């Protein structure tokens, strides 16, 4: 059961073009937002779509693939893990974020 711990699988569409950062070591980092949609009927019987936004980061070879082939609006399936981190902003305030660290990516939809 250890393989099931902290595992995230999402299918959604990119909300923006990925931001690609090349580190001094030459390693690449890709950052993007992923929108997932869930549809349901509310108490009045009306169809409602709920969109959730997820911050995603990918490293190394996965980031290189994203840089070459993935753009805003593209539908993708990702697998990875949740990661929480904190930092201090320029004003000294503590900031927090939760992001999905992607280790696998599958491009879906039309080419």
C-alpha positions in Angstrom: 0.0 0.0 0.0 3.0 2.4 0.2 2.6 3.1 -3.5 -0.8 4.7 -2.9 0.4 7.3 -0.4 0.4 10.9 -1.6 -0.6 10.1 -5.2 -2.6 12.5 -7.4 -4.1 11.9 -10.8 -5.8 14.7 -12.7 -7.3 15.2 -16.1 -7.8 18.8 -17.2 -6.9 21.7 -19.4 -3.9 24.1 -19.1 -5.1 27.6 -18.1 -2.0 29.2 -19.5 1.2 28.4 -21.4 3.7 26.7 -19.2 6.4 28.9 -17.6 9.7 27.2 -18.3 12.7 27.9 -16.1 16.2 26.6 -16.9 18.3 26.4 -13.7 22.1 27.0 -13.7 22.6 23.2 -13.7 20.7 23.1 -17.0 17.8 21.2 -15.4 14.4 22.5 -16.5 11.3 23.4 -14.4 7.8 23.8 -15.9 5.1 25.6 -14.0 1.4 25.8 -15.1 -2.1 25.9 -13.9 -4.5 23.0 -14.6 -8.3 23.4 -14.6 -10.5 20.4 -13.7 -14.2 20.5 -14.2 -17.0 18.6 -12.4 -20.6 18.8 -13.5 -23.6 18.1 -11.3 -27.3 19.0 -10.9 -28.1 21.4 -8.1 -31.2 21.3 -5.9 -33.2 23.0 -8.6 -32.2 20.4 -11.2 -30.0 22.9 -13.1 -26.7 21.6 -14.5 -23.7 23.3 -12.7 -20.1 23.1 -13.6 -17.5 23.5 -10.9 -14.0 24.4 -12.0 -11.0 23.8 -9.7 -7.6 25.2 -10.4 -4.4 23.3 -9.5 -0.8 24.6 -9.5 1.5 22.0 -11.2 5.2 21.8 -11.4 7.3 19.3 -13.4 11.1 18.8 -13.5 13.7 17.4 -15.8 12.6 15.3 -18.8 8.9 15.9 -18.1 9.5 19.6 -18.1 11.3 19.3 -21.4 8.3 17.4 -22.9 5.9 20.1 -21.6 8.1 22.8 -23.1 8.0 21.2 -26.5 4.4 20.0 -26.8 2.0 21.5 -24.3 0.3 24.9 -24.6 -2.6 26.8 -23.1 -5.9 24.9 -23.5 -4.3 21.5 -24.1 -6.0 18.6 -22.3 -3.6 16.5 -20.3 -3.6 13.7 -17.7 -1.0 14.0 -15.0 0.2 11.9 -12.2 2.3 13.1 -9.3 2.2 14.0 -5.6 1.0 16.9 -3.5 3.7 19.2 -2.1 3.3 22.0 0.4 5.9 24.7 0.7 6.3 28.1 2.4 8.5 31.1 2.0 8.8 34.7 3.1 7.7 37.4 0.6 9.6 40.7 0.1 7.6 42.3 3.0 8.5 39.5 5.4 5.1 37.8 5.3 5.0 34.0 5.4 3.4 32.6 2.3 2.2 29.0 1.6 1.3 27.1 -1.5 0.2 23.6 -2.3 1.1 22.2 -5.8 1.1 19.0 -7.7 4.6 17.7 -8.5 4.0 16.0 -11.8 6.1 12.9 -12.6 4.0 11.5 -15.5 2.1 13.3 -18.2 -0.1 12.1 -21.0 -1.3 14.4 -23.7 -5.0 14.0 -24.6 -7.4 15.4 -27.1 -6.7 16.4 -30.7 -3.1 16.9 -32.0 
